Structures are given as C-alpha cells and as structure tokens.
Amino acid sequence: MHEYLVHEIVAFGVTYYITTLSNGSISPVQLSVFHRLLKFNVTGTDGTVGFVNITIPKDLLWVEDGWLVIVDGEEIEPIVTSNATHTTLSFTVSFSTKTVYIIGTNIIPEFSPFMLLTFLFITLIPTVATKIYLKRKKL
C-alpha cells in the first residue's frame, strides 16, 4: 500500500503544496522558516525497509550545494531529481516511527517583490527629495 499526500503550507500569506509518497504513513509536513527546514514523521512496520519521496516547490525551499536530510539523527543521501519548479527527494528508511528533517540553504523571502519595491520607493523618495532640497538651498 502506498500513501500519497498533499501537504498545504502557508507562509507569509502564500500557499505552497508539498507532496509525499511512501509505503509508510507520513505525518503532516511542518515548515520552520527560521531554520530553513521541513519536518515530518514517517511510520511503518518495525524492521521493514520503506521509501519516502517528497516533492518541494523551488520557490518555497531550495539549495545551492546539496540537500541535508536527517532521519532520526542520521544524515542520509537522497536521490534528487528536479525540474523548473519542483525538487523531489527520494530515500529509503528502516521503519518504525522516524523523524525526518529536510534542510535547505534558501527559503522563501520574507518580503514579496511588491513589498521590496514599496520599501525601495519609501527609502529612495525622501533621499532624493533631501538632495534636491539641499542643492536648491545652496543656490
């Protein structure tokens, strides 16, 4: 039996969808923006070997040098496949209940492009106005 789940992650007002496929049970995926990581539990019949595939949107979490996947305190090497929008990590796990951490190097920006543009204008306009005022005052 395989379990395919779609996990809805809301961060900074944007909804992202992470999918998991496993022959074990996957708990809801949690996001830690501060630590740039995803966390979930995988559970299966003790002593058996299972698999986990997790697909992550690249605009949510991504890496530059390589993913760090930790299963119950042990670093494992996932098989990584990706396309323009998503990355899929695949790995095996000896079942029982295991906690999985997937750590990226980059995570969604806290500010949207609109907010950054607004911030730029808010800081730029007073600076330009001050320079114009001081230049006219000298004349």
C-alpha positions in Angstrom: 0.0 0.0 0.0 1.3 3.5 -0.9 0.2 6.7 0.7 0.2 9.9 -1.5 -0.5 13.1 0.4 -0.6 16.8 -0.5 0.6 19.0 2.4 -0.6 22.6 2.4 2.0 25.0 3.8 1.0 28.7 4.3 3.9 31.1 4.7 3.7 34.9 4.6 0.3 34.7 3.1 1.2 32.3 0.2 0.1 28.7 0.0 2.6 26.1 -1.1 1.9 22.4 -1.8 4.3 19.7 -0.9 3.6 16.1 -1.9 4.7 12.9 -0.3 4.6 9.4 -1.5 5.6 6.5 0.8 4.8 2.9 1.7 4.6 4.1 5.3 2.4 6.8 7.0 3.6 10.4 6.8 2.5 13.0 9.4 1.7 16.5 8.3 4.8 18.3 7.0 5.8 21.3 9.1 7.8 24.3 7.9 10.4 26.2 10.0 11.2 29.3 8.1 13.9 30.4 10.7 15.7 27.0 10.3 15.0 26.6 6.6 13.7 23.1 7.1 10.8 20.8 6.7 9.9 18.3 9.4 7.6 15.2 9.5 7.4 11.7 10.9 7.3 8.5 8.8 5.9 5.3 10.4 5.9 1.8 9.1 6.1 -1.8 10.3 9.1 -2.2 12.6 12.1 -3.9 10.9 10.9 -3.4 7.3 12.5 -1.0 4.8 10.4 1.6 3.2 10.7 4.6 0.9 9.8 8.3 1.0 9.5 10.6 -1.9 8.9 14.3 -1.1 8.3 16.9 -3.8 9.1 20.5 -2.7 8.3 23.7 -4.7 11.5 25.5 -5.5 10.0 28.9 -4.6 9.5 27.6 -1.1 12.8 25.9 -0.2 15.9 25.2 -2.3 19.6 24.5 -2.1 22.7 25.7 -3.8 25.1 22.9 -2.8 23.1 19.9 -1.7 20.2 18.9 0.5 20.7 17.8 4.1 18.3 15.0 5.0 18.4 13.7 8.6 16.4 10.7 9.6 16.3 10.1 13.4 19.6 11.9 13.9 21.4 10.2 11.0 22.3 12.0 7.8 21.3 10.2 4.7 21.9 10.8 1.0 18.7 11.3 -1.0 18.3 10.8 -4.7 17.5 14.2 -6.1 15.5 15.0 -9.2 14.2 18.4 -10.3 12.5 20.4 -13.0 12.0 24.1 -13.4 9.5 24.4 -10.5 10.0 21.5 -8.1 12.6 19.2 -6.5 11.9 15.6 -5.5 14.0 13.9 -2.8 13.8 10.1 -2.6 15.3 8.0 0.1 14.8 4.7 2.0 14.3 4.3 5.7 14.2 1.4 8.1 10.7 1.6 9.5 9.4 2.2 13.0 8.5 5.8 13.7 11.2 8.1 12.4 11.5 11.9 12.4 12.7 13.4 9.2 14.3 16.8 8.7 14.9 18.2 5.3 17.1 21.3 5.4 17.7 23.7 2.5 20.0 26.6 2.1 17.4 29.1 0.9 13.8 29.7 1.8 11.0 31.9 0.6 11.9 35.6 1.0 10.1 37.2 3.9 9.1 40.1 1.7 7.3 39.8 -1.5 8.7 41.6 -4.6 5.9 44.2 -4.2 6.9 44.8 -0.6 10.6 45.2 -1.6 9.6 47.6 -4.4 7.5 49.6 -1.9 10.4 49.7 0.6 12.7 50.9 -2.1 10.4 53.8 -3.1 9.8 54.7 0.6 13.6 55.0 1.2 14.5 56.4 -2.1 12.0 59.3 -2.4 13.0 61.0 0.9 16.7 60.7 0.0 16.2 62.2 -3.5 13.9 64.9 -2.1 16.5 65.8 0.5 19.3 66.0 -2.0 17.2 68.3 -4.3 16.2 70.5 -1.4 19.9 70.8 -0.2 21.0 71.5 -3.8 18.4 74.3 -4.2 19.3 75.7 -0.8 22.9 76.2 -1.8 21.9 78.2 -4.9 
